[in-house]
Amino acid sequence: MEPIPLPSPIHYELILQLLEKQTMTSIGPNQDLRNQVNQLIITLRKAASQQKRLEETFQSSSLLIDHRWSINHFGDKVDCS
């Protein structure tokens, strides 16, 4: 059976860092915008946590995972077309 493709966990971390360190500081004191960005951060943390649980389920079922860096990444190869 082929490994199951999943996003690389670093994708979540990069987006979270951007939102927390740059977006949040750039929007200033506007509480409505801060709340919206905070809700997005919460959603992304939930998604990362859900993917971690899914990976644990795959591993306990002896399924291999292939963390993808892009949609053009296939195993060891990258499709540059």
N, C-alpha and C positions, 0 to 999 in steps of 0.2 A: 504494500500500500504506500502511496506517495505521501510525503509530509503535507500537512494542512497549512495553507498560507494564512498568516495573520499579520496585522501591522506590527512593526517593530515597536516595543514599548517606548523607545526613545522619542517617537513621534508625539506621544502624549506629553512626555516631559518637556519637550521643546515648546509646545504650544502653551502648556501651563506656565512655564517660566516667562514666556513672552507676555502673556496676559497679566501675570502677577507683578512682574518687574517693570514692564514698559507701558503696557496699555493702561493699567490702573493708575500709574503715576502721571500719565499724560492727560487723563480726562479731568483732572482737578477735582474740585469739591462737589461737582454735580452728583447728588445722591442717587438720582434715578439711573444715570449711566453707570455709576459704581455698582448699584444693585444688579443691573443687567449683566455687567462683566462678571460679577461675583457668581451669579446664577450659572453663567457659562463655565466658569471655573469648577463649580460644584458638579455640573453635568459631566465635564471631562474627567474629573476624578472618579466619578461613578463608572464611567465607561472603562477607564483604565483598570479599576477594581474588578469590574465584570469580566474583562478580558483575562485578567489574572486567574479568576475562578474557572473560566472556560479552559484555559491552558492546563490548570491542575486536573480538570476532568479528563482532558485529552491524555495527559501523561498517565493518569491512573488507569486509563483504558489502553495503555501502550500505543497510543497514536503519536506520531512524530509531528512536530511543529516546525514550520519554515517561516521565521520572522522576515517579512518583506520590508524593504526600504523604499520601494516605489511600486507602482502598478506595472512597471516594465521589467521588474526583477523576477527571474524564473530560476530558482535554485541558485547555482553558482553563476548563472549567466544574466546579463542585462541586455534587454532588447533596445537597441539604440535607433530603431527604424522610425 
